[in-house]
Amino acid sequence: MNARAVPVWDLWPDGISWQPMSPTLRTVWVLRSLLNVLILAVIAAVPLTIWLGWDGLLWALGGYVVLAGLRALAVSRTVRTWGYAERDQDLLVRHGLLTRRLSIVPYGRIQLIDLSAGPVERMFGLTTVQVRTAALGSNTEVPGLDPLVAAALRDRLAVRAAEVREGL
């Protein structure tokens, strides 16, 4: 018998309607990433300029352009991997480009549901739903949602968590 190994990624539950994140999340994460790379380029430019003169500044600028382009491409692709789905007994959250991750949060384990939005997220009209469970240090996030969608998800999760706890 010729048994072929099946990647665990292909063994996920079938028939799930994954909800994508807002396309605006890509813009927010790319901007955040470009700012981080710019800070690194400025830090690298100082010693390079001291050692190599103005050529060092050009090297730092060239490095910034290359790193910023690669980082923007990676972040854009990563945003597309995010998704969430609500099932009868649990919330599923998937993400990851190289290291793929699937979080399954049983409604009965949910203890706290937060909505958060930093200044850049608010500027672009996005909100993150944070779900905390009874497990120590467990925190599942659903980023990049429209504030109304995030509030509705929070309310649905709270109702389902209360219903499951009452049934215990």
Secondary structure as GFF3:
##gff-version 3
##sequence-region A 1 168
A	DSSP	three_ten_helix	8	11	.	.	.	ID=ss1
A	DSSP	beta_strand	19	20	.	.	.	ID=ss2
A	DSSP	alpha_helix	24	52	.	.	.	ID=ss3
A	DSSP	alpha_helix	54	81	.	.	.	ID=ss4
A	DSSP	beta_strand	83	86	.	.	.	ID=ss5
A	DSSP	beta_strand	90	95	.	.	.	ID=ss6
A	DSSP	beta_strand	101	106	.	.	.	ID=ss7
A	DSSP	three_ten_helix	107	109	.	.	.	ID=ss8
A	DSSP	beta_strand	110	116	.	.	.	ID=ss9
A	DSSP	alpha_helix	119	123	.	.	.	ID=ss10
A	DSSP	beta_strand	127	133	.	.	.	ID=ss11
A	DSSP	beta_strand	139	145	.	.	.	ID=ss12
A	DSSP	alpha_helix	147	167	.	.	.	ID=ss13
###
